[in-house]
């Protein structure tokens, strides 16, 4: 081929490549413009909503996903009441009903300093029904995965023919006592049925505790202490009939507290909370309700502690754990000997009062107190610079006077306890202690479960502190020293 033809061919190739590149660029620009236009339209709709709600613009934004869903009405309402506007652009808080670490992976790995997300990566280790059931906790009914543990189940069934079993799956909510379960069923598990539940007015019930994890490594866990979700089965439990599912499964059409005859005077006339209504009723039956709540709190701590390292590892693969918090609900059943049984842990628990409007107050209080605890309610925290201002918390506020720090013992900062001394304390530990300080100050109706209250062993018993990580040992020591300064830090 002669040189003119070769040059012509090369020019054609170059020109073709430029045209193709131009098409790609145009497509990319079109896509970006389309996404930007969608975001602008979303913000415009949000501005209209905010204006209609009488909310003055503050420059603080929350992205609630999925948008305009009734089950997130109370979440949206409380965010607006504390001064947030709805926006997918420039958001400070993302509230996602779904697990955000798949579809929004890129966003989770590029979080800005002032952004928070309402999930930790890895919490599926204990919110997944099968995973939690497989942990073989003593406070959970025995479970067998199918079909992997069919042989083990057969041995158990032969040894205990009186037991009843229910089949569960993460893919659906329906459960039922089975006389002859299909052991070849995949992705399911059989769980022991609690035969003798505590009944009130003839009804079986469950108790839902709202639990917040604000930090992992070190771990900080809180429970909403003022109230619980109390749900009763739609039908009487006895005479027991395995085909009458509504008598032993709490469904969407459960019976609320205010319709239970034995509780109506306490709840309706005396205006007690669900939690206090249950406590007063059980105390009248001669039960120790303080021990009952303590037993449930200990279960919460044991579960989260078991999976903390896995959650921390999964979360750090995306971003610093300081960006995340998690609200879950622990559901318990009580047997007739007042033993507590953990049934499941719900990620993104239902916060909709559409079915039972009187529960609106409960849900909004859980949400509002949560916002204060984690520092996203601007009435209590400066969102843009949460920890830098000395007027909120200073280095002296988090300094404790350990005996080691007051002597020459910590001159070389070698021991673990010395890391709490000012001259030994790292910037990372200082940030952790300041976060813990602010949570304690702004926790409102949330009770700290971990680090445990100083007197927890009186009711909880040992939590095997030898198994704690160094970071957890440090935060526990810090709270104990703060307790010595002022008793309100003890619990």
N, C-alpha and C positions, 0 to 999 in steps of 0.2 A: 504493500500500500504506500503511495507517494506521500510526501510530507503535507501538502495542502489538504489532502483527504483526511490524513490522520488528525491534523489540527481541527478540521471541521468536525470530525467525530468526537474529539475531546470536548470541543465547545458545546456540542449537542448534549453530551453526558453531563457536563457541568451545569448547563442551562436546565436540563431535566431535574437534576438534583436540587437546584435552587427553587424550582417550581414546587417540587414535592415538599421541600422544607417549608416553603411559604404556606402550602396547604396545611401542614401540621401546625404551624404557628397560628394560622387563622382559626383552626379547630380549637386549639388550646385557649386562645383568647376568647373565642365564642363561649367555651365551657366556663371559663373564669367569670366572664361577664354575666352569664346566666346565673351562676351561683351567687355572684355579688348582687344581682337584681333580686334574687329570691331572698337574700339576707336583708336587703333594704326594705322589701315588701313586708317581711316578718317584723322588722323593727318598726315600720309604719303602723302595722296592726297593733303591735305592743304599745306604741305611743298612744294610740287611740284608746286602748284598754285602760292604760294608766291615767289618761286624761279623764276618761269616764268614771274612773274610780276615785277621782279627786286627788291623785298622787302627784306631788310636785317633783319635777325632775331633779335627781340627786347625782347622777353620773355613776351610779352603781348598777351593775347588770347581772342578771341571772339567766342562764339558759336551762329551761325546763324541758325535758324530753321524755316521752313524746308530747308535742304541743296540744293544747286545747283538749286534753283528755279529762273527763269528769272525775276519774279516780285520783287526779292530782290537783283537784280544785282547792283543797285546804292548803296544800303546799304553796300553790301560786298566791293564794290570798295572804298568807302570813309573810311571804317574801315581799309582797307589795306593801303590807302594813309597816314593815320595818325599813321601807325606803328603796326597794329594788325595782328596777324596770326590766321587762322581758326583752332579751336580745340574744341572738346567736353570735354577735360580733362584739369583741372587747369584753366578754363576760368575766366576772369575778368569781362566780359560783356556778358550777354545773350540777344540776339535780337530774339524774338519769334514773328512770324507773328500771330500765334494763341494765345489764352488766355492760359497762362502756369500754372494756379493754380489748374488744375485738373490732367492732365497726369503727371505733374512734381511737384506734391504737396510736396513730400519728399525733393526735392532739394530746393524748396522755403522756407521750414521751417528750413533749415540748411545752410543758406548763410554765407559766411565768410566775415570778415570785409571789404575786398577790392572788393567785388562783387556787380555788379549792374544789374538790370533787367529792360527791357523797358515797363513794365506794372505795374500798381497798381491793387491789388485785389479790386473788387467792382465798377470799372468804368462802368461795365455793367448797373448800375443804370441809366446812362444817354446816353450810346452808344447803348442800346437796344431801338429800335424804339418805341415799345409799351409802355415801361416804361417811356420814355421821353414824349411821346404824352399824357400820362395819368397825367402828372404833371399840366396840365391846365395853362401853362404860357400864359400871354397876348400876347406875341410875337410869339406864335405858333398857327397854324390853329386849330379850335375846333376839338376834336377827341372823338370817342366813341368806347369802346372795345366791341368786339362781341364774344359770344352772350350776355354777361352780361349786357350791357347797350343798348340793342335793344329798349327797351321801351322809354328810354330817347332820343334816336336818332329819333324815330318816332315823338315825340313831337316837336323836333327841325325842322324836315323836314316839318311838318305841319305849323309851325310858320314862316318858311323861305323857301317857295317852290322854290324861285329863285336860291337857293344855289346848287352847284354841289359838289359831293363827290367822293373821291378816296378810294379804299380799299388797305391797306398795310399789310404786314406781315414780321416778322423777318426772315422767312425761305426763302423768295425769294425777288428779286429786282423789279420784274415787277409790275407796277401800271397802272391803267387806270380809267378814269372817267366812273362811272357806272350810268345808268339811273334807274335801279331797283336792288340795291344791295341785295345779299342774306344775311339776318340778322342772319341766323343760322350758318354761317361760323365760325369755331373755330380758336382760336389763331391768330385772325386778328383784325384790327380796321379800322373804317371809319374816314377819315380826310377831313375837309373842303378844297375845291379846291380854290386857289387864282385866282379869275376870271380876274383880270386886272393887270397883271404883267407889269413892265417896259420893253419896247422892244427897242432893238438897231438893226437897219437895218431889222426890222420886226421880229426879233428872241427873244424868251424868253431865259434867261440865269440864271445861278447860280454862286455864289461866294463862294470859299472855303478858309477858314482861317486856317492856321496851328498853332495849340495851343499846348503848352507844360506845363504839370504840373510837377513841380520838388519836391514839398513837400505838405503834408497834415498835418494839426494840428501842426504847423501853415501852412496855405495855401500860396503857391507861384505859380503864373500862368503867362505865357509869351505867346506872339503872334509873329509869324514871320512877321515883320513889313515892309519888303522891297518888298514883293511880295505876290500874291494870285493866286489861281487856278481859272481861268475864263473859263467857259464852256457854249457854246451856243447850243440850240436845233438844230437838223439836218434839220428841216423844218420850214417854216414861221408859225407864230402863228395864223394869221388871213387869211382867215375867219376861225373862230374856229370850229373844228370838233372833237368831243370826240373820234371818231374812228381813228383819225390820231394821234397816240400816240407820234410820233417823233416831233410833233409840240409843245408839252408841257411837255415832259419828257426828261431830259438830259440823254442820253444813252451812251454806250461805244463808239459809232460812232458819238460823238458830233462834232460840228463845232468849230474849234479853233479860237482864237482871230485874227490870221493873215489872216483868210479868210473872216472876217466880213468887208464889204465895208466901213462902217463908221469909222472903226478903223484901217484900213490898213496903212494909211499914218503915224499915230501916232506910231503904233507898228513896222511896217516894215521899213519905211524910217527914222523916228526920233529915232528909237531904244529905245522907252520907255518900261518900264516893263508892265506886264498885269495890275497891280494895278494903275500905273500912267497913262496908256492909258485910263483906265476907268475913272479915276478922271478928267483928262483933258477934255475928251469928255463930261462928265456930267456937269462940270463947264461951258463949252461952251453952255450948254442947260439951264444955270441959276440955277443949283442945288448946294447946300452947301455940298460938299463931306467930309469936315472935320467932320460935324455933322453925316454924313452917317457912316463913319468908327467908330466914337465914339459910335454910337448906337449899332453897331455890337459888339464892345469891351465890352460894358456894358452887353449885352446879355450873352456873354461868361462867365463873372464873376458871373452873377446871377445864371446861370446853375450850375457851378462848386461849388459855395458856398452852394447851396441847398443840394448837395449830399456829401459835404466834410466829414461830420461826419460819414456817412455810409461807404465811401471809407476808411477812417482812421480806423474804427473798423474792416472792412474786412481785410485790409492789416496787421494790428497788430496781427491777428490770425495766420499769417505766420511768419513775421519777422519785425524788425524795419523799419518803412517807409523810412528811409534814403537810403535803398538799391534800391529804385524804382523810376522810372520816366515814363512819359507817353506822347507820341505824338498822338494827335487826329486831326481830321479836322472837323470844324463847317461849314456846308453848308447852305447858305442863299439864299433866293429869295427876290427881291425888287419889290414892286408894283408901279403903276404909280404915286403914291403920295410920293414916296421915303420912304415908311415905310418898315422896314426890318422884314422879317419872317424867323425864324429858321426852317429848314426842318428836319435836322437830324445831329447827331454827329457820325463820323466814327472812330471806333477803328481800328488801323492798316490801315491807309488810303493808297490808291494806290500810290506807289512811282516808278512805272515803266513807262519808256518812250518808250516802245516797239511800242505802237500805234501812239504816237506823239513824234518823236525823239527830236524836239526843246525844249520839256519840261525837257530834261535831266539836263540842268543847274539849273532850278528851284529846282528839287528834290535834286540834290547834294548840293546845297546851304542850303536848309532846313535841310538836314542831318548833314552837316559839322558844321553849326552854332549851331545845337542842341548838337553835341558832345562837343563843346567848353562850352556851357552853363552848361551842367550837369557834366562836368569834366572828361569825358572819352577820350578826345583828349589829348594825352600826351604832345603835343606841348605847352599846357597851364597849365596842372595840373600834379602833381606827383601822379600817380594812386595808388602806393603802400601805400602812407602815405599822403592822401589828405589834412588833416587839421592840422597836428602836427607841420609843419615847420613854424617858425616865419617869414621866408623870404617871405612866401605867404600871411599870415595874422596873425597878433599878437593880443593879448588881447587888446592892446591899439587901434588897428585899429577899433575894434567894440565897443569901449567904447564911450558913448555919455554923454554930460554934461547937463542932465535935471536939472531943477531948484530944484527939490526935492533932487537930489543926492548931490547938492552943499550946502545944508543946513542940519540941524539936523533932518529934517522931516523924513528921512529914517533910523534913527538909529536902529529902531526895524524891518525894512524891511517888515512892515505889509501891506502897500498899493501895488496895482498892479504896478503902475509906478515905485515903488522902486526896483522892480525886475530887472530893467535895470542897477541899480547901481552896480559897481564892487564888493563891499563887500556883496551884496545881490544876485548876479547873480549865478544861478546854473550851473553846468557843462553841463547839457543838453541844457540850453538856450544859453550858450556860443557856443556850437557846432552848434546850429541852426543859430545863428548870423554870425558865420564864414562861414557857407555854403551860406547864403544869400549874404554875402560880396563877396565871390568868384564868385557867379552867376552874380552879378552886374558887376563885373570887366570883366568877360569873356563872357558876353551875346551876344556880337557882334551885329547881326541884329535883335535880339529878343527884343521886348518891354515888359516891366513889366506891367501886367494888375492888378495883386494883389500880395502884397499890392498895392492899387490903387495909381496912380500918385497924388501928393499933390494937384494939381489944378483940379482933375477929376470932381468935382461937377459943374464946369462951363459948362460942356457938358453932363456928365453922369447923374447928379442929385443925390439924396441921394441913398445910398445902404444899408440903415437901419443898421448903425454901432452898434446899441444897441443889435442886434442879433449876433454879432461876439463873438466867444469864447475868453477866456482870452488870449490864445496863439496868436490868430490873432490880438487882441487889442495890445499886446506887440510888435509884429513885425511891425504893422502899426505905433505905436509911435516911434519905433526905426528908421524907414525910414524917418519919419518927422523930427526927430532930426538930422539925417545925412543930410537931405535936408538943414537944417539951417547951417550946416558946409560948404556944397558945393552944388551948385545948380544942378550939374549933377546927384545927388542922388534924385532929385525931381520927375523924370519921369522914 
